[in-house]
Amino acid sequence: MEQKKNYQIMLDTILKGLGDEAPTLMLHSCCAPCSSYVLEYLAEYFKITVVYYNPNISPEEEFRKREEEQRRFISQLPVKNPITLLTQSYDPNEFYEAVKGLEQEPEGGKRCFVCYRLRLERAARLAKEQGFDWFTTTLTLSPLKNSQIINRIAEEVSQKYGVKNLPSDFKKREGYKRSIELSREYGLYRQNYCGCEFSKRDT
């Protein structure tokens, strides 16, 4: 059995080694609440572009609502380094094609792993195309998501595209608790399911 890695300690080491000039980070985000603590934390060290790419979200109305909350939060959060938003077009067929045959998988299972990869690939590809220094995702903030698997996928994607993955386990050090506090402070819309119709079904 593979030994679990402490991705927070790995992140600490990277942050300590950064120079005076803030590097660029392509940050995949699923929603404003999950991005809240992550942006507050990482904008101290990076110039961030938030890539909102979530073809899994259903229905489209939900996708647009989360996008708007993401935009609003970025515009209101006071940060050291700039944050910009890059929204990708909404095409749910990209998700349905990727998870074909996995519709009956339980929430948190193989279907979710495919979905993580789909979104991480987009973030890494954009980071490579636009010359970013690093990429990562907000997904590790959730206590319901497997940070070991998310980071493992990110490492594979990193090698595929030749762009550095920023390891993370943002739920550590009460990151999830802080996200709830920030959500309350900014009045953020917090959905009660991950995003896809299957997660809504299981919820």
C-alpha positions as CSV (number, residue, x, y, z in Angstrom):
1,M,0.0,0.0,0.0
2,E,1.4,3.4,-1.0
3,Q,2.3,5.6,1.9
4,K,0.2,8.8,2.3
5,K,2.0,12.0,1.5
6,N,1.6,15.2,3.5
7,Y,0.9,17.7,0.7
8,Q,0.6,20.6,3.2
9,I,4.2,20.1,4.2
10,M,5.2,19.9,0.6
11,L,3.4,23.1,-0.1
12,D,5.1,24.8,2.9
13,T,8.5,23.9,1.4
14,I,7.7,25.3,-2.0
15,L,6.3,28.6,-0.5
16,K,9.4,29.0,1.6
17,G,11.6,28.7,-1.5
18,L,9.8,31.3,-3.6
19,G,11.7,34.4,-4.5
20,D,10.7,38.1,-4.1
21,E,8.9,38.2,-7.4
22,A,5.4,36.5,-7.2
23,P,5.1,33.6,-9.6
24,T,2.0,33.0,-11.7
25,L,-0.5,30.3,-10.7
26,M,-3.4,28.9,-12.7
27,L,-6.0,27.9,-10.1
28,H,-8.9,25.7,-11.1
29,S,-11.9,26.5,-9.0
30,C,-15.2,24.7,-8.6
31,C,-17.0,27.5,-6.8
32,A,-16.5,30.7,-4.7
33,P,-16.8,29.0,-1.2
34,C,-14.1,26.4,-2.0
35,S,-11.9,29.2,-3.5
36,S,-12.3,31.6,-0.6
37,Y,-9.7,30.3,1.8
38,V,-7.4,29.2,-1.0
39,L,-7.3,32.6,-2.6
40,E,-6.9,34.4,0.8
41,Y,-3.9,32.0,1.4
42,L,-2.2,31.8,-1.9
43,A,-2.6,35.4,-3.1
44,E,0.1,36.3,-0.5
45,Y,2.5,34.4,-2.7
46,F,1.2,34.2,-6.3
47,K,-0.4,36.2,-9.1
48,I,-3.4,34.1,-9.6
49,T,-5.7,33.4,-12.6
50,V,-8.8,31.5,-11.5
51,V,-10.0,29.1,-14.2
52,Y,-13.6,28.4,-13.8
53,Y,-14.0,25.2,-15.8
54,N,-16.8,22.9,-14.6
55,P,-18.7,21.1,-17.3
56,N,-19.9,18.7,-14.7
57,I,-22.2,21.2,-13.1
58,S,-25.9,20.7,-13.7
59,P,-28.1,22.5,-14.6
60,E,-26.6,25.4,-16.6
61,E,-28.4,27.8,-14.2
62,E,-26.4,26.4,-11.4
63,F,-23.2,26.8,-13.4
64,R,-23.9,30.5,-14.1
65,K,-24.9,31.2,-10.5
66,R,-21.6,29.7,-9.2
67,E,-19.6,31.6,-11.9
68,E,-21.2,34.9,-10.8
69,E,-20.5,34.2,-7.1
70,Q,-16.9,33.4,-8.1
71,R,-16.6,36.7,-9.9
72,R,-18.2,38.7,-7.1
73,F,-15.9,37.2,-4.5
74,I,-12.7,37.9,-6.5
75,S,-13.8,41.5,-6.9
76,Q,-14.4,42.0,-3.2
77,L,-11.5,40.1,-1.6
78,P,-8.6,42.3,-0.5
79,V,-5.3,40.7,-1.6
80,K,-1.6,41.4,-1.9
81,N,-1.3,40.1,-5.5
82,P,-3.7,40.4,-8.4
83,I,-6.4,37.8,-9.1
84,T,-8.2,37.5,-12.4
85,L,-11.0,35.2,-13.6
86,L,-10.9,33.0,-16.7
87,T,-14.3,31.4,-17.4
88,Q,-14.4,28.4,-19.8
89,S,-17.5,27.8,-22.0
90,Y,-20.2,25.6,-20.6
91,D,-20.3,22.3,-22.5
92,P,-21.8,19.5,-20.3
93,N,-21.2,16.9,-23.1
94,E,-17.5,17.1,-22.2
95,F,-18.4,15.7,-18.8
96,Y,-20.9,13.2,-19.9
97,E,-18.5,11.8,-22.5
98,A,-15.7,11.5,-20.0
99,V,-17.8,9.6,-17.4
100,K,-19.7,7.4,-19.8
101,G,-20.3,4.0,-18.2
102,L,-19.7,5.4,-14.7
103,E,-23.1,6.9,-14.1
104,Q,-24.0,4.5,-11.3
105,E,-20.7,4.8,-9.4
106,P,-21.2,6.1,-5.9
107,E,-20.3,9.8,-5.1
108,G,-16.6,10.0,-4.4
109,G,-15.8,7.0,-6.5
110,K,-14.3,6.4,-10.0
111,R,-16.6,8.8,-11.8
112,C,-15.3,11.6,-9.5
113,F,-11.7,10.7,-10.3
114,V,-12.4,11.0,-14.0
115,C,-14.0,14.4,-13.3
116,Y,-11.0,15.6,-11.3
117,R,-8.7,14.6,-14.2
118,L,-10.9,16.4,-16.8
119,R,-10.7,19.7,-14.9
120,L,-7.0,19.4,-13.9
121,E,-6.1,18.7,-17.5
122,R,-7.8,21.9,-18.6
123,A,-6.0,23.9,-15.9
124,A,-2.6,22.4,-16.7
125,R,-3.1,22.9,-20.5
126,L,-4.1,26.5,-20.0
127,A,-1.1,27.1,-17.7
128,K,1.2,25.6,-20.3
129,E,-0.3,27.6,-23.2
130,Q,-0.2,30.9,-21.3
131,G,3.3,30.4,-19.8
132,F,2.2,30.1,-16.1
133,D,4.7,28.9,-13.5
134,W,2.3,26.6,-11.6
135,F,-1.2,25.1,-11.6
136,T,-3.4,23.6,-8.9
137,T,-7.0,23.2,-7.8
138,T,-9.3,24.2,-5.0
139,L,-10.8,20.7,-4.9
140,T,-8.6,19.5,-2.0
141,L,-10.4,21.9,0.4
142,S,-13.4,19.7,0.7
143,P,-13.3,17.1,3.5
144,L,-15.4,14.9,1.2
145,K,-12.7,14.7,-1.5
146,N,-9.6,12.5,-1.5
147,S,-6.6,14.8,-1.6
148,Q,-4.2,11.8,-2.2
149,I,-6.0,10.9,-5.4
150,I,-6.4,14.5,-6.5
151,N,-2.7,15.2,-6.1
152,R,-1.7,12.0,-7.7
153,I,-3.8,12.9,-10.8
154,A,-2.3,16.4,-10.7
155,E,1.2,15.0,-10.7
156,E,0.4,12.9,-13.8
157,V,-1.1,15.8,-15.6
158,S,1.9,17.9,-14.6
159,Q,4.2,15.5,-16.4
160,K,2.0,15.3,-19.4
161,Y,1.9,19.0,-20.0
162,G,5.3,20.0,-18.6
163,V,4.0,22.5,-16.1
164,K,4.6,22.5,-12.3
165,N,1.8,21.2,-10.1
166,L,1.4,23.0,-6.7
167,P,0.7,20.2,-4.2
168,S,-2.1,20.9,-1.8
169,D,-4.4,19.7,1.0
170,F,-6.2,22.9,1.7
171,K,-8.5,21.4,4.3
172,K,-5.4,21.2,6.6
173,R,-4.9,23.9,9.2
174,E,-8.6,24.5,9.4
175,G,-8.8,25.6,5.8
176,Y,-12.3,24.3,5.4
177,K,-13.4,26.0,8.6
178,R,-11.9,29.3,7.3
179,S,-13.8,28.8,4.1
180,I,-17.1,28.6,6.0
181,E,-16.2,31.8,7.9
182,L,-15.3,33.6,4.7
183,S,-18.5,32.4,3.0
184,R,-20.5,33.8,5.9
185,E,-18.6,37.1,5.9
186,Y,-19.1,37.6,2.1
187,G,-22.6,36.1,2.0
188,L,-21.5,33.5,-0.6
189,Y,-24.0,31.0,-2.0
190,R,-23.1,27.6,-0.8
191,Q,-24.7,24.7,-2.8
192,N,-25.7,21.5,-1.1
193,Y,-24.3,19.1,-3.8
194,C,-20.9,18.9,-5.5
195,G,-22.2,19.9,-9.0
196,C,-23.2,17.1,-11.3
197,E,-26.7,15.5,-11.6
198,F,-25.3,12.3,-10.1
199,S,-24.0,14.0,-6.9
200,K,-27.4,15.8,-6.7
201,R,-29.1,12.4,-7.0
202,D,-27.0,10.8,-4.3
203,T,-27.4,13.8,-2.0
